[in-house]
Amino acid sequence: MNHSRTTRRRFLHTTLIAAATAALAPKLLAAESPLPITLGPPAAQPIPLNYAGLSYEKIELADPLLFSASDHNLVAIFRALSPQGVLRIGGNSSEYCWWKSHPRQTPPPPPKYAHSSANWMPHSYTAIHPEAVDNLAGFLHAANWTVIYGLNLGTATPEAAAEEAAYAARTLGDRLAYFQIGNEPDYYGQPNNGLRPPSWDYDRYFTQWLTFARAILQRVSHAQFGGPDVGSTVDWVVRFAEQAPKHLPGHIAACTSHYYAEGPPDNPSVTIARLLRPDPRVRRDITRIMAAAHAAHLPYRMTEGNSCYRGGKPGMSNAFASALWAADYMLELASYGCVGVNLHGGSTSAIRRALGNHLPGLKVSPGAAAQAANGSFYTPIAGDRHSGFTARPDFYGMKLANFLAGGRMRPVHSSIDPTRATAYAADFPGSPETGHTRLILINKDAQQPLSITLRTHAHATLWSLAAPSLHAISHVTLAGATLGEHPFHPRQTQHVAPTQGTLTITLPPASAAAVFCSERVS
């Protein structure tokens, strides 16, 4: 690489960030009166260290070199997000991926329920070769991540799924978290899916799921399963939690489901303003799911989701607003006891094929096609193994949220309007006498600063998450640094001292921050 060009790019990047920060600075003078916040008692269990996760279409494994230990760039970006995260392989395309363990094998017969113009599933099969799983194992070891491995329920046979599961279990070893059988089976009977007739229901699903799971257990006696991996039907999660452990005791690892905040992308009412507003579905659904999971003594993980379904919306899903949304959503779920969140992404070609060659986000704006060239609109990691990978804005939000991983969350009591801002807190262990408290503050208001106070004698260090605007698709920084293939090192920190036992923290409009208190806030 030409050193002078690199230096110039760094200079321009630093100049742009400085200009954006300077533009925001005058607004701090208009801050409203600080809002006092108090913290409740810590939760019994900490947020798991592998809370942050990513989800990819299984069709990506058609390139056996994508997830490989030799791709140091992608390994480093995964490690930059979390030193021990969870990769989920699945998506629509998993229902049209077939296991080809030797050259003479042929794909399964076409599904009974033919495609139509309204179908949003893949229109062709994709072979997955053992080499892809071999390389995946090396990638996971290099990144220190585990994998949720999706198996085909839609078009495969129990025997084919069991053969693939046996190879995956043997090859992945302790890097295999558990298997998922089927992707969004609650949608199988809908015309845009078509994998089953309209009469398809939970009972039919669970009967078929058990047949596959038992076939897998014949080959992999220690296999663990998550489910039902539904798109949105909470009743299926509740019934799965009640029934699956009874039928397969000791083999159910987790309850799982999906969540997309908005969609479709070409709906004009899908906007940044709506994305950043609280979604009442989250509280309604997660309360029921967590109750069922707790009753069954199972953890719950959100295994696929993002800001907007069907590939994301350009100018929103790939903009800085998605970073604030991602941090807020991940920590809201953590506050209910969810053990992990996997945001979906990957290449544009993989997402388009998984959606039956549809990609409605391309219709949204004239520049959408250029943005799609670097990755699907909602992907946390853009790029490819030829040109290299980079972190998108929502990756930064995930990183921010993950600063609370390992801590025990504490309720935040305040008069903050959740449509404008949110705050989360967690306690971390320290010496036998004391630990320390961390907070994540998210200011979703594009016009007004956020100012809060805490009654504490602790000093605080702030790492700000910032960008020129909510609509910015570049020049995002965390503690003044960009995230990528190099280990994260904060470049800009703010130190705040208490005054007469009160700590006051102010955030600019449309920004967020991780706040590290020097001691536990009582």
N, C-alpha and C positions, 0 to 999 in steps of 0.2 A: 504494500500500500504506500502511496506517495505521502511522505511525512508532512510536507507543507500543506497539502490538501486537507489532511486529517486535522492539523493544527488550525487551519482556517475554519473548518466545520465546527470544531469545538469552540472557537472564538465566537462564531455567529450564534451557535446554540446558547452560549453563556450570555451573550448580549441580549438575545430575545427574551430569555428568562428574566434577566435583570430589568428589562423594559416592562415586562408584564407585571413583575413585582412592584415596580415603581408606580405603575398605573393604578394598582390596587391600594397602595399605601394611603393616599388621601382619604379613602373610604373608612379607614380605621378611626378617623376623627369623628365620624358620625355614628359610632357605636351606641347602641341603646344601653340603658342601665344594666350592669351585670346581673345575671340571673343566678341565684344561689342554688347549688345542688348538694344533695346529701346522698350517702351510699348506704345501702342495706347490708345485711349479713351475707357472707360469701356462700356460694353453692357448695354442696357436699363433695361433688366431683369436679375435677378440672376439665377444661376444654382439652380434648386429646391433642397431642403434638402433631398428629397426622390429620388435623381438621381440614386443612386446605387440600383440594384435589382438582384434577382436570378430567374431562371426559372427551373421548374421541370416537368417531365412527370406526367400526371394525374394518370397514373397507380400506382404511389407511394401512392395514397390515398387508395389503396387496403389494405394497412396496416394502419388502422385508428389511430394507436398510433405514427406514424412517426411525424406528425405535431401535437404536443400536448403540452399544457402548462406544463405538468409534466416532459417533457424532458428538464431539465434546461440547459444541455450541449448545445443542438442545439439552444435553445432560446438565450443563451449568445453569441454564435458565430454569429448569425444573428445580434444581437445588437452590437457586436464588429465591424461588417462591416459597419453598419449604424444605428443610433438611430431611424430612421424612413424610412425604405426602402420599396420596393415593391416586393412581391413574385408573380410570374406568374405561374399558373398551366395550362398545356396544352400539347403541343408536339404531335408527331404522335399518341401516345397511346390514346389521348383524343378522337380520332375518333372511337375507339373500346372499350370505357368505357361506360357502361350503368347504369342508375340510378335505383337502387333496393330499393324502399321505403317500401316494405313489402315482406314477405317470398315467397308468391305464384307467384311473378313476374318472368318472364322468359326473357332471352336475346333476342335481335332482330334477325330476320332471317339473314342468311349469306349475304354479299354483292353480288350484281348481277355479278360483275366483279371479277372472281375467281383469287385466288393467283397463282403465277407462281414462278419459281426459281429466276426470276428477281425482284420479289416483295420485297420491303423493309418496308412494313407496318406490324403491329402485325397480327399474324395468329390465334388469339383467342380473345374472349371478356373478359372483366374484369368488375365485378360488383362494383359499388361505393355505399356504404351504408351511411345513414344519420349520423351515428356515426362519420364518417371521417370528415364531415363538422362541426359537433358539436365541435370536438377536434381542427379542424383548426381554428375555431373562438377563442378558448381559447389561442392557440399558437400565433395568430396574436395580441391579446390583450397583451400577456406577452412580445412579442418582440417589440410591438408598430409599427408593419408593416401593410400595406394593401395588398390586393390580387387582381390580375387580374384573373378572374375565367373562364377557357375555357369550352365551351359546344360543344357537338358532332354534327357536321353538316354532317359528312360523312356517318354514318350508323344509326342515330337516326331519330325520327320524330319530327315535331315542337311541338307536344303535350308533348312528353317525355322531350324535352329540356326545355319547359316551366315549367313542374312540378319540375324539378331539379332546375331551376333558381329561382322559387318561394321559395323553401326551403332554397337555398343558400342565397338569399337576406334577408329573414327573420332572418336567423341564424347569418349571418356575419355582418349584420347591416352596421355601418359606416366603418367597416374594408374592405368592398367590394368596390374596386376602380371602376371596370366596368366588364362587360362580354365580352368575345370574342367568336364568333360563328365560329367554324371550324379552322383547323390548316393547313397552307400552301395550301389553296384551289387552287392556281395556278398550283399545281402539280397533282391535282386529275386525270387528263386525261392521265398522263404518265404511262407507263407499270410498273415502280417501285412503283407506288402508287395504281392505279387501282380502285379508288373509283367512278370514272365516266368514260364514254366512251371517246375516243380520240377527239370527237367533242366538248368536254367541253371548255367553254370560259368564259370571264368575264361576259357577259350579262346573261348567264345561272346561273352563280354563284350568281350574285347580286339579281336576281329574287328569288332564293331559300333562300338566306340570309335574304331578306326582309320578306319572309313568316315566317321564324323562329323568327326574331326579333319582328314581330307583334304579333305572338302567345305568346311570352314572355311578351310583354307589356300588353296583356290581363290579365296576372296573376300578373305582377309587373309593375304597372303604372309608376313608377319613374325610371325604369331600364335605365342604361347607357351602351353604347356599344363602343368598340374599334374595329378597323378593317383596312384593310382586313386580317392582320396577314399573309401576303404572304411570300413565301420562298425567292423570288428574283425579281419578276416581278414588276418593278417600275410603269409601266403603270396602273396596278390595284390599286396601292395606290393613284395615281393621280385621277383616275376616281372615286374611293370611296370617296375621299375628296370632289370632285365636286358634287356627287349625294346623298350620304347618308344623309347629313344634310338637304337637300331639302325634302327627303321622310320622315324623322323622325326628324323634328326640335326639338332641345332641348334634344335629346337623344344620340347624338354622342359625346363621351368623348375624343377620340384621334384617330389619324392615327397610324397604327402599321405595322411593317414588321420585317423580320429576316436578319441576316448577319452572314456568316461563312467565315473567312478569307482564309482558305485553305481546301484542301481535294482532293481526299479521302486519308485516312491515309496510305494505302499501296502503294501510288504513291511515288516512290523514289525521285521525284523532290520536294516533300513537305518537306521543311527543315526549320530549325531555321532561317537561313540567309534570306530565302524568306519571312518567316512570319514577320520578323522585317523590311522589306523594305516597304515603303509607297505603299498603294494599290490605284491605280487611280480610281477604282470603287467607293470608298467611296465618294470622292468629286463629281464624276459624278452623282451618285444616290442621295446622300443626298441633293444636290443643287435642284434637281427636286422635291424631296419629300417635302422639307421645303417650297419651293415656293407654292406648292399646299396646304399644311397645313396652311400656313399663309393666303392664299387667302380665305380659308374656316373658318378662325379664330379657328383653331384646333391645339393642341399640337401634337408633334410626339414623339413616344417612340419606341426604338428598343427592342422588347419583347422577342426575342430568338436569341442567337448567341454564337459563341465562336471561338477559334483559328483554329479548323479543324472539318468539319462535320463528321457525322457517328461515333460519339463517341470519337473523338479526336485521336491524334497520341502519343503513348508513347515515352518518351524522348524529346518531344517538348511541347505538350499540358499540361503535368504535370511537366514541368521543369521551371527553373527560367526565361527563355526567355518569357514564357507566362505571367509572371508578368509585364515585360516591355511592352509587346504587349497590355495587358489589360488596363494598365494605359494610354498608348498612344492612343488607340482606343477610350476609353471612353471620353477622353478630346478633341480629334479631333471632335467627334460628338457634345460634349457640345459647342464647338466653333461655330458650325453652328446653335445652338439654340435647339438642341434635349433636351427633358425634362427627359430622363432616358434611362438606358441600363440594360437589364436583361441577364446575362450570364447563359447559360444552363448547367445543370449537374445532379447529382444524382447517384444512385447506378448503378453498372455494369449490374445487372440483369434487372433493369427497362429499361436502354438504349438498351440493347440487345433485349429485347422483343419488344420495340418500333420500332426496326429496323428489324423486321421479323426474329429474332434469328441470325442476322448477327452482327459481331463485327470485322471489318477488321483490327483494330489496333492490334489484337492478333497475326497477322502474321508478325508484323514488327520486333520484336526482341525476343530472347529467354527468356528474363526476363519480357515480357509483361504480361503474365498470372499472375505472382506474383504481379505486379503493379495493375492489374485490380481487384485483390481480395479486395482492399481497396476503390474501387469506380471507376467510369468511368474515362477515361484518362483525360478528360477535366473538370471534376467537380471542382468548386472552394472549395467545402466542401467535404472531403472524410470521410469514415467510415460509421457506422450504429448505430442504437440506442442500440444495445447490447454491442458493443465494444467501443462506443464513437465516437465523430466526431472531426476532425482536419481540419485546414486551409491548403489548397494547395497553391502553389506559386501564381497562378492568383488571389486568394483571396487577397494577399498582394498588387498586382497591383491595384485591385479595391479599396482597402482601401486608397492607396496613392492618386488615382484620386479623391476620395471622400473628400479629404481635401479642395478641391475648391468648394464643395457644399455650397450654401448660398452666394457665392461671385459673383460679376459681372465680367465676363471674359474680358480680355484686349488682343488685338492682340500683338503678340511678333514679332518685326522686327529685323532680324539678318541675318548674312551670314552662319548660321549653315546649314550644309548639312543634309537634313531630312532623308537620308539613314543611317546616323550615329547617329543623336541625334535630340531631339525635346524639345521645351520649351513652357510652358503654364503659364498664369498669371491671377490673379483675385484680385479685390479690395474688401475689407470687411469694413463694417461700424465700426466706433469707437466713439470717442467723437464728439461733434458738429463741432469741428475744423478740425479733421483729422481721418482717419481710418488707415488701414494697408494693405499691399500688400503681397500676397502669390504667390510663383512660384512652379511649378513642373518641374524639369529637368530630362530628361531621356537620358542616354548615352547608345546607343545600340551597340556601337563599342566595340568588345571584346579585342582590342589591345591598343587603345589610350584613355587617359583621356580626359575629356571635361572640358574646362575652359572658363568661361564667365565673363563679367564685366557689371556692371550697374552704371550709374551716379546717385548716391544718397548719402545722409548722414546717411541713416538708417543703424542700426546694423541688423544682421540676425542670426537666429537660424536654423540649418540644422538637419533634420531627414533623415538618409540615408536608402535606400532600397538596401540590399546587399545579395549576396550568393557566394559560392566558384567559380561558373562559370555559364555561360548561360545554361549549360546542367544539373546543379544541381537540383535534385528533393527533396532535404531536406536542412536543415540548412539555411533557408531563414530568414532574420531578418529585422525588420523595427525599426529604432532608437535603434538598439541593442536588441530589444525584439521580442519574438515570439507571434504570434496572436493565440488566441484560446478562451477557455471558460471564461477566466478572462478579466476584463476591461483592455483596452490598456493603458499602461504607458510607455513612452519612457525611456530607460535605458542609451542610449548613445546619447548625443547631441553635436553638434559642433557650436561654436559661432564665427562669423566672423565680424570684425569691418571694417568700410570703411577707406580708406587711401586717403587723399586729395580729398574727395568727390567721390571716386570710390570704389564700392564693388566688390571684386573678389571672385568667387566661383569655386572650382575645384572638379570634380567628378572622381572617379576611372573608369577604363574600366568596361563595363557591369554592370552598377549600375544606380540608380536613387535617387532623393532626393526631399523632401518637404522643401521649403525655406520660413521661416516666417520672413518678414521684420518688423522692429519695428514701421515703419510709412509708409504712402502711398508713393510709388515711383512715382515721377512726370514725 
